[in-house]
Structure formats: structure tokens, C-alpha cells
Amino acid sequence: MKMGEPEDRTAELKTATGNVEIARGDVCDAFEQDPDRLFSAQECWYCRYGDFGIFTEQPSQKGICSLSKMKEEKTK
């Protein structure tokens, strides 16, 4: 796979116990639409678990997936 191409991160996120660095075009099976986004595509940029600083003055191309953090909170 060429650098910068979207990746399927499903396997990595299923076993992750902490933050996973993601790119905006990456994908996984846990995609859930971010209700605050006007447009949608099934990629991390539009997922409720992807944090790219979208609502800040400096959004980035790389982000953090918060899926494992959300799973931890549900088990508490």
C-alpha cells in the first residue's frame, strides 16, 4: 500500500487498548456517523470516533480514534 492511501483499520481497532492514530480517509467496521457533520462518507473523517480537531482553528489530516476509549467507558 502506498503511503497516504486509506487503510482498513478494523483488526487494529478491535485489539487496541489505547489511542490509535488514523488518517482522514481510513476506514473500519465500527463506523458511526458523527451527527455534527453535514456531509458523510464511510471514512474516519466523518466518524463520531475520529478526532481531527475539526471544530478548532487547525484541523489536521491525522487524527486519533477514540473507539477503544468509548468501549472502556461502557464497561465501567
mmJSON file of the N, C-alpha and C atoms, coordinates in Angstrom:
{"data_MODEL":{"atom_site":{
"group_PDB":["ATOM","ATOM","ATOM","ATOM","ATOM","ATOM","ATOM","ATOM","ATOM","ATOM","ATOM","ATOM","ATOM","ATOM","ATOM","ATOM","ATOM","ATOM","ATOM","ATOM","ATOM","ATOM","ATOM","ATOM","ATOM","ATOM","ATOM","ATOM","ATOM","ATOM","ATOM","ATOM","ATOM","ATOM","ATOM","ATOM","ATOM","ATOM","ATOM","ATOM","ATOM","ATOM","ATOM","ATOM","ATOM","ATOM","ATOM","ATOM","ATOM","ATOM","ATOM","ATOM","ATOM","ATOM","ATOM","ATOM","ATOM","ATOM","ATOM","ATOM","ATOM","ATOM","ATOM","ATOM","ATOM","ATOM","ATOM","ATOM","ATOM","ATOM","ATOM","ATOM","ATOM","ATOM","ATOM","ATOM","ATOM","ATOM","ATOM","ATOM","ATOM","ATOM","ATOM","ATOM","ATOM","ATOM","ATOM","ATOM","ATOM","ATOM","ATOM","ATOM","ATOM","ATOM","ATOM","ATOM","ATOM","ATOM","ATOM","ATOM","ATOM","ATOM","ATOM","ATOM","ATOM","ATOM","ATOM","ATOM","ATOM","ATOM","ATOM","ATOM","ATOM","ATOM","ATOM","ATOM","ATOM","ATOM","ATOM","ATOM","ATOM","ATOM","ATOM","ATOM","ATOM","ATOM","ATOM","ATOM","ATOM","ATOM","ATOM","ATOM","ATOM","ATOM","ATOM","ATOM","ATOM","ATOM","ATOM","ATOM","ATOM","ATOM","ATOM","ATOM","ATOM","ATOM","ATOM","ATOM","ATOM","ATOM","ATOM","ATOM","ATOM","ATOM","ATOM","ATOM","ATOM","ATOM","ATOM","ATOM","ATOM","ATOM","ATOM","ATOM","ATOM","ATOM","ATOM","ATOM","ATOM","ATOM","ATOM","ATOM","ATOM","ATOM","ATOM","ATOM","ATOM","ATOM","ATOM","ATOM","ATOM","ATOM","ATOM","ATOM","ATOM","ATOM","ATOM","ATOM","ATOM","ATOM","ATOM","ATOM","ATOM","ATOM","ATOM","ATOM","ATOM","ATOM","ATOM","ATOM","ATOM","ATOM","ATOM","ATOM","ATOM","ATOM","ATOM","ATOM","ATOM","ATOM","ATOM","ATOM","ATOM","ATOM","ATOM","ATOM","ATOM","ATOM","ATOM","ATOM","ATOM","ATOM","ATOM","ATOM","ATOM","ATOM","ATOM","ATOM"],
"id":[1,2,3,4,5,6,7,8,9,10,11,12,13,14,15,16,17,18,19,20,21,22,23,24,25,26,27,28,29,30,31,32,33,34,35,36,37,38,39,40,41,42,43,44,45,46,47,48,49,50,51,52,53,54,55,56,57,58,59,60,61,62,63,64,65,66,67,68,69,70,71,72,73,74,75,76,77,78,79,80,81,82,83,84,85,86,87,88,89,90,91,92,93,94,95,96,97,98,99,100,101,102,103,104,105,106,107,108,109,110,111,112,113,114,115,116,117,118,119,120,121,122,123,124,125,126,127,128,129,130,131,132,133,134,135,136,137,138,139,140,141,142,143,144,145,146,147,148,149,150,151,152,153,154,155,156,157,158,159,160,161,162,163,164,165,166,167,168,169,170,171,172,173,174,175,176,177,178,179,180,181,182,183,184,185,186,187,188,189,190,191,192,193,194,195,196,197,198,199,200,201,202,203,204,205,206,207,208,209,210,211,212,213,214,215,216,217,218,219,220,221,222,223,224,225,226,227,228],
"type_symbol":["N","C","C","N","C","C","N","C","C","N","C","C","N","C","C","N","C","C","N","C","C","N","C","C","N","C","C","N","C","C","N","C","C","N","C","C","N","C","C","N","C","C","N","C","C","N","C","C","N","C","C","N","C","C","N","C","C","N","C","C","N","C","C","N","C","C","N","C","C","N","C","C","N","C","C","N","C","C","N","C","C","N","C","C","N","C","C","N","C","C","N","C","C","N","C","C","N","C","C","N","C","C","N","C","C","N","C","C","N","C","C","N","C","C","N","C","C","N","C","C","N","C","C","N","C","C","N","C","C","N","C","C","N","C","C","N","C","C","N","C","C","N","C","C","N","C","C","N","C","C","N","C","C","N","C","C","N","C","C","N","C","C","N","C","C","N","C","C","N","C","C","N","C","C","N","C","C","N","C","C","N","C","C","N","C","C","N","C","C","N","C","C","N","C","C","N","C","C","N","C","C","N","C","C","N","C","C","N","C","C","N","C","C","N","C","C","N","C","C","N","C","C","N","C","C","N","C","C"],
"label_atom_id":["N","CA","C","N","CA","C","N","CA","C","N","CA","C","N","CA","C","N","CA","C","N","CA","C","N","CA","C","N","CA","C","N","CA","C","N","CA","C","N","CA","C","N","CA","C","N","CA","C","N","CA","C","N","CA","C","N","CA","C","N","CA","C","N","CA","C","N","CA","C","N","CA","C","N","CA","C","N","CA","C","N","CA","C","N","CA","C","N","CA","C","N","CA","C","N","CA","C","N","CA","C","N","CA","C","N","CA","C","N","CA","C","N","CA","C","N","CA","C","N","CA","C","N","CA","C","N","CA","C","N","CA","C","N","CA","C","N","CA","C","N","CA","C","N","CA","C","N","CA","C","N","CA","C","N","CA","C","N","CA","C","N","CA","C","N","CA","C","N","CA","C","N","CA","C","N","CA","C","N","CA","C","N","CA","C","N","CA","C","N","CA","C","N","CA","C","N","CA","C","N","CA","C","N","CA","C","N","CA","C","N","CA","C","N","CA","C","N","CA","C","N","CA","C","N","CA","C","N","CA","C","N","CA","C","N","CA","C","N","CA","C","N","CA","C","N","CA","C","N","CA","C","N","CA","C","N","CA","C","N","CA","C","N","CA","C"],
"label_alt_id":[null,null,null,null,null,null,null,null,null,null,null,null,null,null,null,null,null,null,null,null,null,null,null,null,null,null,null,null,null,null,null,null,null,null,null,null,null,null,null,null,null,null,null,null,null,null,null,null,null,null,null,null,null,null,null,null,null,null,null,null,null,null,null,null,null,null,null,null,null,null,null,null,null,null,null,null,null,null,null,null,null,null,null,null,null,null,null,null,null,null,null,null,null,null,null,null,null,null,null,null,null,null,null,null,null,null,null,null,null,null,null,null,null,null,null,null,null,null,null,null,null,null,null,null,null,null,null,null,null,null,null,null,null,null,null,null,null,null,null,null,null,null,null,null,null,null,null,null,null,null,null,null,null,null,null,null,null,null,null,null,null,null,null,null,null,null,null,null,null,null,null,null,null,null,null,null,null,null,null,null,null,null,null,null,null,null,null,null,null,null,null,null,null,null,null,null,null,null,null,null,null,null,null,null,null,null,null,null,null,null,null,null,null,null,null,null,null,null,null,null,null,null,null,null,null,null,null,null],
"label_comp_id":["MET","MET","MET","LYS","LYS","LYS","MET","MET","MET","GLY","GLY","GLY","GLU","GLU","GLU","PRO","PRO","PRO","GLU","GLU","GLU","ASP","ASP","ASP","ARG","ARG","ARG","THR","THR","THR","ALA","ALA","ALA","GLU","GLU","GLU","LEU","LEU","LEU","LYS","LYS","LYS","THR","THR","THR","ALA","ALA","ALA","THR","THR","THR","GLY","GLY","GLY","ASN","ASN","ASN","VAL","VAL","VAL","GLU","GLU","GLU","ILE","ILE","ILE","ALA","ALA","ALA","ARG","ARG","ARG","GLY","GLY","GLY","ASP","ASP","ASP","VAL","VAL","VAL","CYS","CYS","CYS","ASP","ASP","ASP","ALA","ALA","ALA","PHE","PHE","PHE","GLU","GLU","GLU","GLN","GLN","GLN","ASP","ASP","ASP","PRO","PRO","PRO","ASP","ASP","ASP","ARG","ARG","ARG","LEU","LEU","LEU","PHE","PHE","PHE","SER","SER","SER","ALA","ALA","ALA","GLN","GLN","GLN","GLU","GLU","GLU","CYS","CYS","CYS","TRP","TRP","TRP","TYR","TYR","TYR","CYS","CYS","CYS","ARG","ARG","ARG","TYR","TYR","TYR","GLY","GLY","GLY","ASP","ASP","ASP","PHE","PHE","PHE","GLY","GLY","GLY","ILE","ILE","ILE","PHE","PHE","PHE","THR","THR","THR","GLU","GLU","GLU","GLN","GLN","GLN","PRO","PRO","PRO","SER","SER","SER","GLN","GLN","GLN","LYS","LYS","LYS","GLY","GLY","GLY","ILE","ILE","ILE","CYS","CYS","CYS","SER","SER","SER","LEU","LEU","LEU","SER","SER","SER","LYS","LYS","LYS","MET","MET","MET","LYS","LYS","LYS","GLU","GLU","GLU","GLU","GLU","GLU","LYS","LYS","LYS","THR","THR","THR","LYS","LYS","LYS"],
"label_asym_id":["A","A","A","A","A","A","A","A","A","A","A","A","A","A","A","A","A","A","A","A","A","A","A","A","A","A","A","A","A","A","A","A","A","A","A","A","A","A","A","A","A","A","A","A","A","A","A","A","A","A","A","A","A","A","A","A","A","A","A","A","A","A","A","A","A","A","A","A","A","A","A","A","A","A","A","A","A","A","A","A","A","A","A","A","A","A","A","A","A","A","A","A","A","A","A","A","A","A","A","A","A","A","A","A","A","A","A","A","A","A","A","A","A","A","A","A","A","A","A","A","A","A","A","A","A","A","A","A","A","A","A","A","A","A","A","A","A","A","A","A","A","A","A","A","A","A","A","A","A","A","A","A","A","A","A","A","A","A","A","A","A","A","A","A","A","A","A","A","A","A","A","A","A","A","A","A","A","A","A","A","A","A","A","A","A","A","A","A","A","A","A","A","A","A","A","A","A","A","A","A","A","A","A","A","A","A","A","A","A","A","A","A","A","A","A","A","A","A","A","A","A","A","A","A","A","A","A","A"],
"label_entity_id":["1","1","1","1","1","1","1","1","1","1","1","1","1","1","1","1","1","1","1","1","1","1","1","1","1","1","1","1","1","1","1","1","1","1","1","1","1","1","1","1","1","1","1","1","1","1","1","1","1","1","1","1","1","1","1","1","1","1","1","1","1","1","1","1","1","1","1","1","1","1","1","1","1","1","1","1","1","1","1","1","1","1","1","1","1","1","1","1","1","1","1","1","1","1","1","1","1","1","1","1","1","1","1","1","1","1","1","1","1","1","1","1","1","1","1","1","1","1","1","1","1","1","1","1","1","1","1","1","1","1","1","1","1","1","1","1","1","1","1","1","1","1","1","1","1","1","1","1","1","1","1","1","1","1","1","1","1","1","1","1","1","1","1","1","1","1","1","1","1","1","1","1","1","1","1","1","1","1","1","1","1","1","1","1","1","1","1","1","1","1","1","1","1","1","1","1","1","1","1","1","1","1","1","1","1","1","1","1","1","1","1","1","1","1","1","1","1","1","1","1","1","1","1","1","1","1","1","1"],
"label_seq_id":[1,1,1,2,2,2,3,3,3,4,4,4,5,5,5,6,6,6,7,7,7,8,8,8,9,9,9,10,10,10,11,11,11,12,12,12,13,13,13,14,14,14,15,15,15,16,16,16,17,17,17,18,18,18,19,19,19,20,20,20,21,21,21,22,22,22,23,23,23,24,24,24,25,25,25,26,26,26,27,27,27,28,28,28,29,29,29,30,30,30,31,31,31,32,32,32,33,33,33,34,34,34,35,35,35,36,36,36,37,37,37,38,38,38,39,39,39,40,40,40,41,41,41,42,42,42,43,43,43,44,44,44,45,45,45,46,46,46,47,47,47,48,48,48,49,49,49,50,50,50,51,51,51,52,52,52,53,53,53,54,54,54,55,55,55,56,56,56,57,57,57,58,58,58,59,59,59,60,60,60,61,61,61,62,62,62,63,63,63,64,64,64,65,65,65,66,66,66,67,67,67,68,68,68,69,69,69,70,70,70,71,71,71,72,72,72,73,73,73,74,74,74,75,75,75,76,76,76],
"pdbx_PDB_ins_code":[null,null,null,null,null,null,null,null,null,null,null,null,null,null,null,null,null,null,null,null,null,null,null,null,null,null,null,null,null,null,null,null,null,null,null,null,null,null,null,null,null,null,null,null,null,null,null,null,null,null,null,null,null,null,null,null,null,null,null,null,null,null,null,null,null,null,null,null,null,null,null,null,null,null,null,null,null,null,null,null,null,null,null,null,null,null,null,null,null,null,null,null,null,null,null,null,null,null,null,null,null,null,null,null,null,null,null,null,null,null,null,null,null,null,null,null,null,null,null,null,null,null,null,null,null,null,null,null,null,null,null,null,null,null,null,null,null,null,null,null,null,null,null,null,null,null,null,null,null,null,null,null,null,null,null,null,null,null,null,null,null,null,null,null,null,null,null,null,null,null,null,null,null,null,null,null,null,null,null,null,null,null,null,null,null,null,null,null,null,null,null,null,null,null,null,null,null,null,null,null,null,null,null,null,null,null,null,null,null,null,null,null,null,null,null,null,null,null,null,null,null,null,null,null,null,null,null,null],
"Cartn_x":[0.842,0.0,0.887,0.556,1.327,1.07,2.076,1.944,0.828,-0.033,-1.103,-2.399,-2.384,-3.616,-4.443,-5.775,-6.641,-6.385,-6.511,-6.316,-7.565,-7.813,-8.86,-8.236,-8.683,-8.081,-8.874,-9.839,-10.733,-9.986,-9.051,-8.34,-7.571,-6.91,-6.126,-7.019,-8.165,-9.051,-9.754,-9.987,-10.626,-9.739,-8.42,-7.492,-6.855,-7.13,-6.492,-6.956,-6.019,-6.348,-6.105,-5.66,-5.403,-5.732,-5.24,-5.489,-4.794,-5.46,-4.897,-4.846,-3.654,-3.523,-4.154,-4.988,-5.697,-5.523,-5.747,-5.771,-7.228,-7.509,-8.904,-9.614,-8.923,-9.553,-9.588,-9.014,-9.027,-10.458,-10.653,-11.983,-11.89,-13.05,-13.15,-14.622,-14.873,-16.239,-17.055,-16.415,-17.121,-17.635,-17.6,-18.008,-19.395,-19.494,-20.771,-20.719,-21.713,-21.765,-21.68,-20.838,-20.767,-21.974,-22.875,-24.093,-23.818,-22.634,-22.295,-21.761,-21.575,-21.035,-22.16,-22.115,-23.152,-23.116,-21.928,-21.78,-21.291,-21.368,-20.961,-20.291,-19.352,-18.737,-18.263,-18.192,-17.806,-16.287,-15.743,-14.312,-14.133,-12.956,-12.704,-13.004,-12.789,-13.032,-14.471,-15.425,-16.84,-17.377,-16.526,-16.949,-16.966,-17.915,-18.016,-16.818,-16.083,-14.922,-13.63,-13.615,-12.403,-12.278,-11.139,-10.894,-9.765,-10.142,-9.182,-9.118,-9.694,-9.721,-10.577,-11.601,-12.432,-13.053,-13.432,-14.103,-13.15,-11.87,-10.868,-10.366,-9.469,-8.921,-7.904,-7.418,-6.393,-6.718,-7.734,-7.987,-6.793,-6.612,-5.443,-5.847,-4.916,-5.127,-4.985,-4.257,-4.078,-4.908,-5.487,-6.311,-6.125,-6.976,-6.968,-8.346,-8.381,-9.646,-9.938,-11.126,-11.499,-12.402,-12.478,-13.338,-12.973,-11.696,-11.311,-11.636,-11.512,-11.852,-13.351,-14.173,-15.628,-16.003,-15.313,-15.58,-15.262,-14.154,-13.766,-14.833,-15.343,-16.339,-17.636,-17.993,-19.223,-19.107,-17.891,-17.716,-17.58,-17.478,-17.339,-18.664],
"Cartn_y":[-1.18,0.0,1.243,2.213,3.443,4.316,5.079,5.984,6.991,7.205,8.177,7.605,6.334,5.718,5.268,5.302,4.855,3.399,3.1,1.742,1.273,-0.041,-0.637,-0.923,-0.254,-0.344,-1.252,-2.028,-2.835,-3.746,-4.546,-5.507,-4.796,-3.718,-2.97,-2.374,-1.831,-1.198,-2.202,-3.412,-4.441,-4.86,-4.774,-5.198,-4.03,-2.809,-1.637,-1.435,-1.03,-0.694,0.779,1.501,2.931,3.643,4.855,5.642,5.037,5.146,4.69,5.893,6.175,7.284,6.866,7.734,7.442,8.586,8.285,9.3,9.536,10.687,11.042,10.085,9.416,8.501,7.053,6.747,5.38,4.943,3.637,3.069,1.931,1.55,0.337,-0.054,-1.241,-1.748,-1.062,-0.304,0.344,1.738,2.114,3.457,3.808,4.982,5.576,7.034,7.475,8.849,9.842,10.832,11.933,12.827,12.981,13.769,15.254,15.728,17.139,17.442,16.41,16.611,16.694,17.696,17.919,16.87,16.514,15.537,14.223,13.163,11.865,11.009,10.239,9.158,8.175,6.908,5.927,5.885,6.941,7.023,7.768,7.641,8.171,9.659,10.434,11.876,12.2,11.345,11.574,10.726,9.957,9.051,9.766,9.401,10.027,9.693,8.628,8.246,8.928,9.504,10.138,11.574,11.901,13.267,13.875,14.817,15.503,16.993,17.405,18.821,19.609,18.98,19.577,20.9,20.993,22.21,23.174,23.067,24.001,24.837,25.745,26.589,25.849,24.693,23.973,22.48,22.112,20.677,20.036,18.744,18.078,16.887,16.406,15.239,13.943,13.991,12.841,13.08,12.012,12.144,10.964,10.919,9.856,9.21,7.877,7.16,6.947,7.328,7.191,5.985,5.05,3.878,3.076,2.774,1.968,2.701,4.017,4.828,4.722,4.771,4.658,3.267,2.217,0.861,0.736,1.335,1.294,1.957,3.098,3.818,3.038,2.28,1.471,0.317,-0.219,-1.359,-0.956,0.331,0.793,0.785],
"Cartn_z":[0.0,0.0,0.0,-0.811,-0.894,0.33,0.687,1.814,1.539,2.525,2.395,1.858,1.399,0.928,2.127,2.007,3.108,3.464,4.746,5.236,5.96,5.928,6.752,8.106,9.136,10.469,11.41,10.886,11.713,12.674,12.193,13.044,14.154,13.813,14.807,15.888,15.495,16.468,17.363,16.887,17.712,18.868,18.698,19.748,20.492,20.069,20.681,22.116,22.951,24.333,24.611,23.622,23.766,22.473,22.355,21.151,19.937,18.792,17.527,16.6,16.045,15.097,13.776,13.226,11.987,11.0,9.734,8.685,8.312,7.745,7.479,6.542,5.63,4.689,5.155,6.336,6.847,7.136,7.249,7.49,8.5,9.067,9.878,9.983,10.5,10.615,11.709,12.588,13.701,13.343,12.064,11.648,12.168,12.766,13.152,12.73,12.022,11.529,12.679,12.541,13.501,13.23,14.198,13.962,13.725,14.069,13.878,12.488,11.654,10.305,9.292,8.45,7.454,6.344,5.883,4.814,5.403,4.631,5.145,4.079,4.519,3.745,4.801,4.476,5.482,5.623,6.214,6.496,7.807,8.393,9.736,9.878,8.842,8.896,9.299,8.931,9.209,10.357,10.999,12.069,13.417,14.252,15.575,16.465,16.162,16.972,16.532,15.349,14.837,15.317,15.908,16.379,15.553,14.699,13.833,14.154,15.267,15.606,14.631,14.093,13.045,13.471,14.71,15.165,15.863,15.533,16.046,14.873,15.147,14.083,13.214,13.694,12.941,12.837,12.035,11.831,11.132,11.343,10.767,9.907,9.108,8.257,9.054,10.144,11.035,12.277,12.816,13.999,14.931,15.93,16.923,16.936,16.942,17.059,18.532,18.969,20.378,20.626,19.68,19.845,21.086,21.304,22.471,23.768,23.78,24.953,25.241,24.191,24.348,24.865,24.367,24.831,26.314,26.758,28.167,29.041,28.602,29.379,29.508,28.472,28.52,29.489,29.706,30.605,32.055,32.332,33.733,34.434],
"occupancy":[1.0,1.0,1.0,1.0,1.0,1.0,1.0,1.0,1.0,1.0,1.0,1.0,1.0,1.0,1.0,1.0,1.0,1.0,1.0,1.0,1.0,1.0,1.0,1.0,1.0,1.0,1.0,1.0,1.0,1.0,1.0,1.0,1.0,1.0,1.0,1.0,1.0,1.0,1.0,1.0,1.0,1.0,1.0,1.0,1.0,1.0,1.0,1.0,1.0,1.0,1.0,1.0,1.0,1.0,1.0,1.0,1.0,1.0,1.0,1.0,1.0,1.0,1.0,1.0,1.0,1.0,1.0,1.0,1.0,1.0,1.0,1.0,1.0,1.0,1.0,1.0,1.0,1.0,1.0,1.0,1.0,1.0,1.0,1.0,1.0,1.0,1.0,1.0,1.0,1.0,1.0,1.0,1.0,1.0,1.0,1.0,1.0,1.0,1.0,1.0,1.0,1.0,1.0,1.0,1.0,1.0,1.0,1.0,1.0,1.0,1.0,1.0,1.0,1.0,1.0,1.0,1.0,1.0,1.0,1.0,1.0,1.0,1.0,1.0,1.0,1.0,1.0,1.0,1.0,1.0,1.0,1.0,1.0,1.0,1.0,1.0,1.0,1.0,1.0,1.0,1.0,1.0,1.0,1.0,1.0,1.0,1.0,1.0,1.0,1.0,1.0,1.0,1.0,1.0,1.0,1.0,1.0,1.0,1.0,1.0,1.0,1.0,1.0,1.0,1.0,1.0,1.0,1.0,1.0,1.0,1.0,1.0,1.0,1.0,1.0,1.0,1.0,1.0,1.0,1.0,1.0,1.0,1.0,1.0,1.0,1.0,1.0,1.0,1.0,1.0,1.0,1.0,1.0,1.0,1.0,1.0,1.0,1.0,1.0,1.0,1.0,1.0,1.0,1.0,1.0,1.0,1.0,1.0,1.0,1.0,1.0,1.0,1.0,1.0,1.0,1.0,1.0,1.0,1.0,1.0,1.0,1.0,1.0,1.0,1.0,1.0,1.0,1.0],
"B_iso_or_equiv":[0.0,0.0,0.0,0.0,0.0,0.0,0.0,0.0,0.0,0.0,0.0,0.0,0.0,0.0,0.0,0.0,0.0,0.0,0.0,0.0,0.0,0.0,0.0,0.0,0.0,0.0,0.0,0.0,0.0,0.0,0.0,0.0,0.0,0.0,0.0,0.0,0.0,0.0,0.0,0.0,0.0,0.0,0.0,0.0,0.0,0.0,0.0,0.0,0.0,0.0,0.0,0.0,0.0,0.0,0.0,0.0,0.0,0.0,0.0,0.0,0.0,0.0,0.0,0.0,0.0,0.0,0.0,0.0,0.0,0.0,0.0,0.0,0.0,0.0,0.0,0.0,0.0,0.0,0.0,0.0,0.0,0.0,0.0,0.0,0.0,0.0,0.0,0.0,0.0,0.0,0.0,0.0,0.0,0.0,0.0,0.0,0.0,0.0,0.0,0.0,0.0,0.0,0.0,0.0,0.0,0.0,0.0,0.0,0.0,0.0,0.0,0.0,0.0,0.0,0.0,0.0,0.0,0.0,0.0,0.0,0.0,0.0,0.0,0.0,0.0,0.0,0.0,0.0,0.0,0.0,0.0,0.0,0.0,0.0,0.0,0.0,0.0,0.0,0.0,0.0,0.0,0.0,0.0,0.0,0.0,0.0,0.0,0.0,0.0,0.0,0.0,0.0,0.0,0.0,0.0,0.0,0.0,0.0,0.0,0.0,0.0,0.0,0.0,0.0,0.0,0.0,0.0,0.0,0.0,0.0,0.0,0.0,0.0,0.0,0.0,0.0,0.0,0.0,0.0,0.0,0.0,0.0,0.0,0.0,0.0,0.0,0.0,0.0,0.0,0.0,0.0,0.0,0.0,0.0,0.0,0.0,0.0,0.0,0.0,0.0,0.0,0.0,0.0,0.0,0.0,0.0,0.0,0.0,0.0,0.0,0.0,0.0,0.0,0.0,0.0,0.0,0.0,0.0,0.0,0.0,0.0,0.0,0.0,0.0,0.0,0.0,0.0,0.0],
"pdbx_formal_charge":[null,null,null,null,null,null,null,null,null,null,null,null,null,null,null,null,null,null,null,null,null,null,null,null,null,null,null,null,null,null,null,null,null,null,null,null,null,null,null,null,null,null,null,null,null,null,null,null,null,null,null,null,null,null,null,null,null,null,null,null,null,null,null,null,null,null,null,null,null,null,null,null,null,null,null,null,null,null,null,null,null,null,null,null,null,null,null,null,null,null,null,null,null,null,null,null,null,null,null,null,null,null,null,null,null,null,null,null,null,null,null,null,null,null,null,null,null,null,null,null,null,null,null,null,null,null,null,null,null,null,null,null,null,null,null,null,null,null,null,null,null,null,null,null,null,null,null,null,null,null,null,null,null,null,null,null,null,null,null,null,null,null,null,null,null,null,null,null,null,null,null,null,null,null,null,null,null,null,null,null,null,null,null,null,null,null,null,null,null,null,null,null,null,null,null,null,null,null,null,null,null,null,null,null,null,null,null,null,null,null,null,null,null,null,null,null,null,null,null,null,null,null,null,null,null,null,null,null],
"auth_seq_id":[1,1,1,2,2,2,3,3,3,4,4,4,5,5,5,6,6,6,7,7,7,8,8,8,9,9,9,10,10,10,11,11,11,12,12,12,13,13,13,14,14,14,15,15,15,16,16,16,17,17,17,18,18,18,19,19,19,20,20,20,21,21,21,22,22,22,23,23,23,24,24,24,25,25,25,26,26,26,27,27,27,28,28,28,29,29,29,30,30,30,31,31,31,32,32,32,33,33,33,34,34,34,35,35,35,36,36,36,37,37,37,38,38,38,39,39,39,40,40,40,41,41,41,42,42,42,43,43,43,44,44,44,45,45,45,46,46,46,47,47,47,48,48,48,49,49,49,50,50,50,51,51,51,52,52,52,53,53,53,54,54,54,55,55,55,56,56,56,57,57,57,58,58,58,59,59,59,60,60,60,61,61,61,62,62,62,63,63,63,64,64,64,65,65,65,66,66,66,67,67,67,68,68,68,69,69,69,70,70,70,71,71,71,72,72,72,73,73,73,74,74,74,75,75,75,76,76,76],
"auth_comp_id":["MET","MET","MET","LYS","LYS","LYS","MET","MET","MET","GLY","GLY","GLY","GLU","GLU","GLU","PRO","PRO","PRO","GLU","GLU","GLU","ASP","ASP","ASP","ARG","ARG","ARG","THR","THR","THR","ALA","ALA","ALA","GLU","GLU","GLU","LEU","LEU","LEU","LYS","LYS","LYS","THR","THR","THR","ALA","ALA","ALA","THR","THR","THR","GLY","GLY","GLY","ASN","ASN","ASN","VAL","VAL","VAL","GLU","GLU","GLU","ILE","ILE","ILE","ALA","ALA","ALA","ARG","ARG","ARG","GLY","GLY","GLY","ASP","ASP","ASP","VAL","VAL","VAL","CYS","CYS","CYS","ASP","ASP","ASP","ALA","ALA","ALA","PHE","PHE","PHE","GLU","GLU","GLU","GLN","GLN","GLN","ASP","ASP","ASP","PRO","PRO","PRO","ASP","ASP","ASP","ARG","ARG","ARG","LEU","LEU","LEU","PHE","PHE","PHE","SER","SER","SER","ALA","ALA","ALA","GLN","GLN","GLN","GLU","GLU","GLU","CYS","CYS","CYS","TRP","TRP","TRP","TYR","TYR","TYR","CYS","CYS","CYS","ARG","ARG","ARG","TYR","TYR","TYR","GLY","GLY","GLY","ASP","ASP","ASP","PHE","PHE","PHE","GLY","GLY","GLY","ILE","ILE","ILE","PHE","PHE","PHE","THR","THR","THR","GLU","GLU","GLU","GLN","GLN","GLN","PRO","PRO","PRO","SER","SER","SER","GLN","GLN","GLN","LYS","LYS","LYS","GLY","GLY","GLY","ILE","ILE","ILE","CYS","CYS","CYS","SER","SER","SER","LEU","LEU","LEU","SER","SER","SER","LYS","LYS","LYS","MET","MET","MET","LYS","LYS","LYS","GLU","GLU","GLU","GLU","GLU","GLU","LYS","LYS","LYS","THR","THR","THR","LYS","LYS","LYS"],
"auth_asym_id":["A","A","A","A","A","A","A","A","A","A","A","A","A","A","A","A","A","A","A","A","A","A","A","A","A","A","A","A","A","A","A","A","A","A","A","A","A","A","A","A","A","A","A","A","A","A","A","A","A","A","A","A","A","A","A","A","A","A","A","A","A","A","A","A","A","A","A","A","A","A","A","A","A","A","A","A","A","A","A","A","A","A","A","A","A","A","A","A","A","A","A","A","A","A","A","A","A","A","A","A","A","A","A","A","A","A","A","A","A","A","A","A","A","A","A","A","A","A","A","A","A","A","A","A","A","A","A","A","A","A","A","A","A","A","A","A","A","A","A","A","A","A","A","A","A","A","A","A","A","A","A","A","A","A","A","A","A","A","A","A","A","A","A","A","A","A","A","A","A","A","A","A","A","A","A","A","A","A","A","A","A","A","A","A","A","A","A","A","A","A","A","A","A","A","A","A","A","A","A","A","A","A","A","A","A","A","A","A","A","A","A","A","A","A","A","A","A","A","A","A","A","A","A","A","A","A","A","A"],
"auth_atom_id":["N","CA","C","N","CA","C","N","CA","C","N","CA","C","N","CA","C","N","CA","C","N","CA","C","N","CA","C","N","CA","C","N","CA","C","N","CA","C","N","CA","C","N","CA","C","N","CA","C","N","CA","C","N","CA","C","N","CA","C","N","CA","C","N","CA","C","N","CA","C","N","CA","C","N","CA","C","N","CA","C","N","CA","C","N","CA","C","N","CA","C","N","CA","C","N","CA","C","N","CA","C","N","CA","C","N","CA","C","N","CA","C","N","CA","C","N","CA","C","N","CA","C","N","CA","C","N","CA","C","N","CA","C","N","CA","C","N","CA","C","N","CA","C","N","CA","C","N","CA","C","N","CA","C","N","CA","C","N","CA","C","N","CA","C","N","CA","C","N","CA","C","N","CA","C","N","CA","C","N","CA","C","N","CA","C","N","CA","C","N","CA","C","N","CA","C","N","CA","C","N","CA","C","N","CA","C","N","CA","C","N","CA","C","N","CA","C","N","CA","C","N","CA","C","N","CA","C","N","CA","C","N","CA","C","N","CA","C","N","CA","C","N","CA","C","N","CA","C","N","CA","C","N","CA","C","N","CA","C","N","CA","C","N","CA","C"],
"pdbx_PDB_model_num":[1,1,1,1,1,1,1,1,1,1,1,1,1,1,1,1,1,1,1,1,1,1,1,1,1,1,1,1,1,1,1,1,1,1,1,1,1,1,1,1,1,1,1,1,1,1,1,1,1,1,1,1,1,1,1,1,1,1,1,1,1,1,1,1,1,1,1,1,1,1,1,1,1,1,1,1,1,1,1,1,1,1,1,1,1,1,1,1,1,1,1,1,1,1,1,1,1,1,1,1,1,1,1,1,1,1,1,1,1,1,1,1,1,1,1,1,1,1,1,1,1,1,1,1,1,1,1,1,1,1,1,1,1,1,1,1,1,1,1,1,1,1,1,1,1,1,1,1,1,1,1,1,1,1,1,1,1,1,1,1,1,1,1,1,1,1,1,1,1,1,1,1,1,1,1,1,1,1,1,1,1,1,1,1,1,1,1,1,1,1,1,1,1,1,1,1,1,1,1,1,1,1,1,1,1,1,1,1,1,1,1,1,1,1,1,1,1,1,1,1,1,1,1,1,1,1,1,1]
}}}
